[in-house]
Amino acid sequence: MRDRSAEAGRARGPHFTLTVATSEDGYIARTPTEPPQAWASPEEQVLFLADVDAADWAVLGRGTHMAAEREDRQRIIFSSTISGWRRPNQLWIDPAGLQPADLPVLVARVARLSRGLILGGTRVHDWFLDHDAIDEVHLTIEPITFGSGLPVFADTSGQSPENCIRRTGLAMVSERQINDAGTRYQIWQRGAP
């Protein structure tokens, strides 16, 4: 269920983009420790890295952080057991009781948060969905199926990636095939017709 009280503050807060690669059956990984680069196409990785470079801060869960740890990236890492600054550019927080508008305040002493990138996993996606704080989605659908694994959102197991993203209330504004294997790349935005 979405927290509609957060919607009023969204106009002044940072812009959050969810960038996600999925299988055709809507999974972001087979296991919590499997990084997308283990199965995603090189073309997806180029788009992913462009999103990372365009963002001020990335927001991700502990498992996603550990699967692709980068000391040089500004990260907000959701964890219910670890908190505080672990590196000068990486803040670990328990998101319980926080709102998306709290994140820029928490990292302001290090760097401004105006363009946040939501990297996952499922619980991080759910937190932003529950707060109605996903402004844009960059969705890559790889032409593979997993059959089971980590879904985009907790209650979307086995659903098509498009059905998962429709839950955000965003509309697809573009779609293109990015390689000969059939990998599709879609952009979804808030307020699009």
Backbone as numpy.savetxt, mean C-alpha at the origin, in Angstrom:
# Nx Ny Nz CAx CAy CAz Cx Cy Cz
-15.32 -1.83 8.13 -16.16 -0.65 8.13 -15.28 0.59 8.13
-15.65 1.56 7.33 -14.85 2.77 7.21 -15.17 3.78 8.30
-14.16 4.53 8.69 -14.32 5.60 9.67 -14.59 6.89 8.89
-15.85 7.20 8.70 -16.23 8.38 7.91 -15.86 9.68 8.60
-15.62 9.65 9.92 -15.23 10.89 10.60 -13.87 11.37 10.10
-13.07 10.46 9.58 -11.75 10.84 9.06 -11.87 11.55 7.73
-12.99 11.37 7.03 -13.12 11.92 5.68 -13.02 13.44 5.66
-13.55 14.10 6.67 -13.54 15.56 6.69 -12.12 16.12 6.70
-11.20 15.43 7.36 -9.83 15.91 7.44 -8.97 15.53 6.25
-9.46 14.74 5.33 -8.67 14.25 4.22 -8.21 15.35 3.28
-8.98 16.39 3.12 -8.61 17.44 2.16 -7.30 18.12 2.56
-7.01 18.21 3.84 -5.81 18.91 4.29 -4.64 17.96 4.54
-4.91 16.69 4.62 -3.85 15.73 4.96 -3.04 15.31 3.76
-2.09 14.42 3.99 -1.26 13.93 2.89 -2.07 13.09 1.91
-1.52 12.94 0.73 -2.09 12.10 -0.33 -1.47 10.71 -0.17
-2.32 9.69 0.02 -1.82 8.33 0.19 -2.13 7.49 -1.04
-1.08 6.91 -1.62 -1.21 6.03 -2.77 -0.88 4.61 -2.34
-1.79 3.70 -2.62 -1.54 2.28 -2.41 -0.96 1.73 -3.70
0.25 1.22 -3.64 0.84 0.54 -4.80 0.90 -0.93 -4.45
0.32 -1.75 -5.33 0.18 -3.16 -5.00 0.26 -4.02 -6.26
1.04 -5.09 -6.16 1.10 -6.10 -7.21 0.33 -7.31 -6.70
-0.50 -7.87 -7.57 -1.31 -9.02 -7.18 -1.23 -10.12 -8.23
-1.62 -11.31 -7.79 -1.88 -12.41 -8.71 -3.26 -12.17 -9.31
-3.61 -12.93 -10.34 -4.94 -12.78 -10.95 -6.06 -13.10 -9.97
-5.76 -13.92 -8.96 -6.80 -14.25 -7.98 -6.71 -13.38 -6.72
-6.04 -12.22 -6.82 -6.12 -11.20 -5.79 -5.24 -11.37 -4.58
-4.13 -12.09 -4.70 -3.22 -12.25 -3.57 -1.95 -11.42 -3.78
-1.43 -10.88 -2.67 -0.23 -10.06 -2.73 1.04 -10.86 -2.42
0.87 -12.08 -1.95 1.99 -12.99 -1.68 1.42 -14.35 -1.29
2.24 -15.37 -1.42 1.83 -16.70 -0.99 1.98 -16.85 0.52
3.02 -16.21 1.07 3.31 -16.27 2.51 3.69 -14.86 2.99
3.63 -14.62 4.29 3.98 -13.29 4.81 5.42 -12.86 4.53
6.33 -13.78 4.31 7.72 -13.41 4.11 8.14 -13.37 2.64
7.20 -13.67 1.73 7.54 -13.66 0.31 7.46 -12.25 -0.26
8.58 -11.69 -0.72 8.53 -10.34 -1.31 7.99 -10.41 -2.75
7.30 -9.36 -3.19 6.78 -9.35 -4.56 7.85 -9.54 -5.63
9.05 -9.07 -5.38 10.09 -9.21 -6.40 10.43 -10.68 -6.68
9.95 -11.61 -5.85 10.17 -13.03 -6.09 9.29 -13.55 -7.24
8.19 -12.84 -7.54 7.28 -13.32 -8.58 6.79 -12.23 -9.53
6.97 -10.99 -9.19 6.49 -9.89 -10.03 7.42 -9.68 -11.23
6.85 -9.16 -12.29 7.61 -8.94 -13.53 8.60 -7.78 -13.38
9.64 -7.77 -14.20 10.57 -6.64 -14.18 9.87 -5.32 -14.49
8.86 -5.35 -15.34 8.12 -4.12 -15.68 7.37 -3.59 -14.46
6.82 -4.50 -13.65 6.14 -4.07 -12.41 7.14 -3.44 -11.47
8.32 -4.02 -11.37 9.33 -3.51 -10.45 9.77 -2.09 -10.84
9.84 -1.80 -12.14 10.17 -0.45 -12.59 9.10 0.54 -12.13
7.82 0.18 -12.29 6.73 1.06 -11.86 6.73 1.22 -10.33
6.97 0.13 -9.63 7.02 0.16 -8.18 8.11 1.11 -7.69
9.31 0.99 -8.25 10.42 1.85 -7.82 10.16 3.31 -8.15
9.44 3.58 -9.24 9.06 4.97 -9.56 8.13 5.51 -8.49
7.19 4.68 -8.01 6.30 5.10 -6.92 7.09 5.36 -5.64
8.03 4.48 -5.33 8.85 4.66 -4.12 9.62 5.97 -4.20
10.22 6.24 -5.35 11.01 7.46 -5.51 10.15 8.73 -5.43
8.89 8.65 -5.83 8.00 9.82 -5.83 7.41 10.12 -4.46
7.50 9.19 -3.53 6.88 9.35 -2.21 7.85 9.98 -1.21
7.28 10.70 -0.25 8.05 11.23 0.87 8.36 10.12 1.87
7.32 9.33 2.19 7.41 8.28 3.18 6.65 7.06 2.67
7.12 5.88 3.02 6.39 4.64 2.77 5.83 4.15 4.10
4.62 3.58 4.05 3.99 3.01 5.24 3.82 1.52 4.97
4.33 0.71 5.88 4.27 -0.72 5.67 4.27 -1.46 7.00
3.90 -2.72 6.93 3.91 -3.56 8.12 5.28 -4.15 8.37
5.41 -4.71 9.54 6.70 -5.29 9.95 7.18 -6.37 8.97
6.27 -7.27 8.57 6.64 -8.35 7.67 7.11 -7.84 6.33
6.41 -6.87 5.77 6.79 -6.29 4.48 8.14 -5.59 4.61
8.33 -4.87 5.70 9.61 -4.20 5.94 10.75 -5.21 6.01
10.55 -6.27 6.77 11.61 -7.27 6.95 11.90 -8.02 5.65
10.87 -8.22 4.81 11.07 -8.94 3.54 11.89 -8.11 2.55
11.85 -6.79 2.71 12.58 -5.92 1.77 13.16 -4.72 2.53
13.95 -5.01 3.53 14.50 -3.95 4.37 15.45 -3.05 3.58
15.27 -1.75 3.78 16.12 -0.76 3.12 16.47 0.32 4.13
17.71 0.42 4.51 18.14 1.40 5.49 18.03 2.83 4.98
18.06 3.01 3.66 18.08 4.35 3.09 16.70 4.94 2.85
15.63 4.20 3.11 14.27 4.68 2.82 13.59 5.23 4.07
12.82 6.29 3.87 12.01 6.85 4.96 10.75 5.99 5.08
10.62 5.35 6.23 9.53 4.40 6.42 8.84 4.60 7.76
7.53 4.38 7.72 6.71 4.25 8.92 6.30 2.78 8.95
6.70 2.07 9.99 6.49 0.64 10.07 5.48 0.35 11.17
4.36 -0.28 10.80 3.32 -0.63 11.76 3.73 -1.90 12.49
3.68 -1.85 13.82 4.00 -3.00 14.64 3.29 -2.84 15.98
2.74 -3.92 16.48 2.10 -3.85 17.80 3.10 -4.16 18.92
4.32 -4.53 18.58 5.29 -4.90 19.61 6.53 -4.01 19.67
6.85 -3.30 18.60 8.04 -2.44 18.57 7.58 -1.01 18.34
8.21 -0.07 19.03 7.85 1.33 18.79 9.10 2.21 18.91
9.02 3.35 18.26 10.10 4.33 18.34 10.93 4.35 17.07
11.88 5.27 17.08 12.79 5.43 15.94 13.86 4.36 16.02
13.91 3.47 15.05 14.93 2.42 15.00 16.13 2.86 14.18
15.91 3.76 13.28 16.93 4.43 12.49 16.48 5.87 12.41
17.35 6.77 12.03 16.93 8.17 11.95 15.79 8.42 10.96
15.56 7.50 10.03 14.53 7.68 9.01 13.47 6.59 9.02
13.38 5.82 10.12 12.41 4.75 10.19 11.74 4.72 11.56
10.45 5.03 11.54 9.66 5.09 12.77 8.76 3.86 12.85
8.86 3.15 13.96 7.99 2.01 14.24 6.88 2.50 15.17
5.63 2.20 14.79 4.50 2.64 15.62 3.42 1.56 15.67
2.66 1.59 16.76 1.44 0.79 16.85 0.32 1.70 16.35
-0.36 1.35 15.24 -1.35 2.24 14.67 -2.67 2.28 15.44
-2.85 1.42 16.43 -4.09 1.41 17.20 -4.30 2.78 17.84
-5.44 3.34 17.64 -5.77 4.65 18.21 -5.27 5.83 17.40
-4.56 5.58 16.32 -4.06 6.66 15.47 -4.96 6.83 14.24
-4.87 8.01 13.65 -5.55 8.34 12.41 -4.48 8.64 11.36
-4.80 8.53 10.08 -3.83 8.88 9.04 -3.28 10.31 9.18
-4.12 11.22 9.66 -3.67 12.61 9.84 -2.61 12.74 10.93
-2.46 11.73 11.79 -1.43 11.75 12.83 -0.04 11.46 12.28
0.04 10.75 11.18 1.34 10.31 10.66 2.28 11.46 10.31
1.81 12.52 9.61 2.74 13.62 9.31 3.32 14.28 10.55
2.54 14.35 11.60 3.00 14.97 12.85 4.10 14.11 13.47
3.93 12.80 13.42 4.89 11.90 14.03 6.26 11.92 13.36
6.30 12.21 12.06 7.57 12.19 11.33 8.09 13.58 10.97
7.39 14.61 11.36 7.72 15.98 10.94 9.14 16.40 11.32
9.67 15.92 12.40 11.02 16.32 12.81 12.09 15.79 11.86
11.75 14.76 11.07 12.70 14.17 10.13 12.47 14.70 8.72
11.23 14.64 8.26 10.89 15.10 6.91 9.38 15.21 6.78
8.96 16.08 5.92 7.54 16.31 5.66 6.91 15.06 5.02
5.67 14.79 5.39 4.89 13.73 4.76 3.73 14.38 4.02
3.86 14.51 2.72 2.75 15.01 1.90 2.31 13.98 0.87
3.25 13.10 0.47 2.96 12.02 -0.47 3.37 10.71 0.18
2.39 10.03 0.76 2.67 8.76 1.41 2.39 7.59 0.48
3.20 6.57 0.59 3.04 5.36 -0.22 2.71 4.19 0.69
1.58 3.57 0.45 1.13 2.42 1.23 1.67 1.18 0.54
2.54 0.44 1.25 3.18 -0.72 0.64 2.64 -2.06 1.14
1.96 -2.09 2.25 1.40 -3.37 2.71 2.10 -3.86 3.95
1.64 -4.98 4.39 0.75 -6.00 3.87 -0.71 -5.72 4.13
-1.43 -6.83 4.22 -2.89 -6.81 4.31 -3.38 -5.94 5.46
-2.81 -6.08 6.66 -3.29 -5.29 7.81 -3.07 -3.80 7.60
-1.97 -3.42 6.95 -1.73 -2.00 6.66 -2.77 -1.52 5.65
-3.02 -2.30 4.61 -4.07 -1.95 3.64 -5.40 -1.75 4.36
-5.74 -2.70 5.26 -7.01 -2.62 5.99 -7.10 -1.34 6.83
-6.00 -0.96 7.47 -6.00 0.23 8.33 -6.34 1.47 7.50
-5.71 1.62 6.35 -6.01 2.77 5.49 -7.42 2.69 4.92
-7.87 1.50 4.55 -9.24 1.33 4.05 -10.24 1.70 5.14
-10.03 1.21 6.35 -10.94 1.50 7.47 -11.02 2.99 7.78
-9.95 3.73 7.51 -9.93 5.17 7.74 -10.27 5.97 6.47
-10.69 5.28 5.43 -11.05 5.92 4.16 -9.94 6.88 3.71
-8.70 6.39 3.77 -7.55 7.26 3.52 -6.72 6.83 2.31
-7.30 6.03 1.43 -6.60 5.66 0.20 -7.09 6.60 -0.88
-6.20 7.46 -1.38 -6.56 8.45 -2.39 -6.36 7.95 -3.81
-5.43 7.02 -3.97 -5.09 6.53 -5.31 -4.54 5.11 -5.16
-4.76 4.29 -6.18 -4.22 2.94 -6.20 -3.49 2.73 -7.52
-2.28 2.21 -7.42 -1.52 1.75 -8.59 -1.49 0.23 -8.48
-2.29 -0.42 -9.30 -2.50 -1.86 -9.23 -1.86 -2.56 -10.41
-0.98 -3.51 -10.12 -0.39 -4.36 -11.15 -0.93 -5.77 -10.95
-1.48 -6.34 -12.01 -2.04 -7.69 -11.96 -1.16 -8.59 -12.83
-0.44 -9.49 -12.16 0.43 -10.41 -12.88 -0.38 -11.62 -13.36
-0.05 -12.18 -14.52 -0.82 -13.30 -15.08 -0.45 -14.64 -14.45
-0.60 -14.72 -13.13 -0.35 -15.95 -12.38 -1.45 -16.10 -11.35
-1.65 -17.30 -10.84 -2.60 -17.51 -9.75 -1.87 -18.22 -8.61
-2.25 -17.89 -7.39 -1.66 -18.50 -6.21 -2.59 -19.53 -5.58
-3.91 -19.32 -5.68 -4.86 -20.23 -5.05 -5.12 -19.92 -3.59
-4.12 -19.40 -2.91 -4.25 -18.97 -1.50 -3.08 -18.06 -1.19
-3.17 -17.42 -0.06 -2.08 -16.53 0.35 -2.61 -15.32 1.07
-1.89 -14.21 0.96 -2.27 -12.96 1.61 -3.12 -12.14 0.65
-4.37 -11.85 1.02 -5.23 -11.06 0.14 -4.90 -9.57 0.23
-5.41 -8.80 -0.72 -5.22 -7.35 -0.71 -5.79 -6.77 0.58
-7.06 -7.13 0.88 -7.72 -6.75 2.13 -8.15 -8.03 2.83
-8.30 -7.99 4.15 -8.53 -9.20 4.94 -9.70 -10.05 4.47
-10.77 -9.43 4.04 -11.95 -10.21 3.68 -12.16 -10.31 2.17
-11.06 -10.32 1.41 -11.19 -10.40 -0.05 -10.50 -11.62 -0.64
-10.25 -12.65 0.14 -9.57 -13.85 -0.37 -10.25 -14.40 -1.60
-9.44 -14.64 -2.64 -9.94 -15.25 -3.85 -10.72 -14.33 -4.78
-10.87 -13.07 -4.42 -11.59 -12.13 -5.28 -10.65 -11.56 -6.33
-11.22 -11.13 -7.43 -10.40 -10.50 -8.46 -9.78 -9.23 -7.88
-8.60 -8.86 -8.36 -7.99 -7.63 -7.86 -8.90 -6.41 -8.03
-9.60 -6.34 -9.15 -10.51 -5.19 -9.37 -11.61 -5.14 -8.32
-12.18 -6.29 -7.97 -13.21 -6.30 -6.93 -12.65 -5.86 -5.58
-11.41 -6.26 -5.31 -10.76 -5.82 -4.07 -10.66 -4.30 -4.04
-10.18 -3.70 -5.12 -9.94 -2.26 -5.16 -11.25 -1.47 -5.21
-12.28 -2.01 -5.78 -13.58 -1.31 -5.80 -14.06 -0.99 -4.38
-13.65 -1.78 -3.40 -14.04 -1.54 -2.00 -13.57 -0.19 -1.49
-12.55 0.38 -2.13 -12.01 1.66 -1.69 -12.91 2.83 -2.07
-13.84 2.61 -3.02 -14.67 3.70 -3.51 -14.00 4.49 -4.62
-12.80 4.09 -5.01 -12.10 4.76 -6.10 -12.57 4.21 -7.44
-12.30 4.94 -8.49 -12.67 4.51 -9.84 -11.42 4.33 -10.68
-11.45 3.32 -11.56 -10.32 3.10 -12.46 -10.30 4.20 -13.51
-9.14 4.83 -13.68 -9.00 5.90 -14.68 -8.14 5.48 -15.87
-7.35 4.42 -15.70 -6.56 3.94 -16.83 -6.16 2.49 -16.61
-5.94 1.80 -17.73 -5.43 0.42 -17.69 -4.61 0.20 -18.96
-3.48 -0.49 -18.78 -2.66 -0.83 -19.94 -1.89 -2.11 -19.65
-1.56 -2.81 -20.71 -0.73 -3.99 -20.60 0.72 -3.53 -20.65
1.54 -4.03 -19.72 2.92 -3.52 -19.64 3.98 -4.49 -20.13
3.58 -5.68 -20.55 4.56 -6.60 -21.14 3.84 -7.64 -22.01
4.61 -8.42 -22.73 4.04 -9.43 -23.62 3.41 -10.60 -22.87
3.76 -10.78 -21.61 3.19 -11.87 -20.81 1.74 -11.58 -20.41
1.32 -10.32 -20.51 -0.06 -9.96 -20.17 -0.23 -9.27 -18.84
0.84 -8.83 -18.23 0.75 -8.07 -16.97 -0.02 -6.78 -17.24
-1.01 -6.51 -16.39 -1.83 -5.30 -16.53 -1.52 -4.31 -15.41
-1.55 -3.03 -15.77 -1.30 -1.96 -14.81 -2.49 -1.00 -14.85
-3.08 -0.78 -13.67 -4.26 0.09 -13.57 -4.00 1.20 -12.58
-4.61 2.36 -12.84 -4.59 3.47 -11.91 -6.04 3.75 -11.50
-6.27 3.81 -10.20 -7.58 4.09 -9.61 -7.44 5.38 -8.81
-8.44 6.27 -8.88 -8.35 7.54 -8.17 -9.66 7.90 -7.48
-9.49 8.66 -6.41 -10.63 9.21 -5.68 -11.25 10.34 -6.50
-12.55 10.40 -6.54 -13.24 11.48 -7.22 -13.26 11.37 -8.73
-12.78 10.24 -9.27 -12.81 10.06 -10.72 -14.22 9.67 -11.15
-14.63 10.06 -12.36 -15.98 9.71 -12.83 -16.18 8.23 -13.01
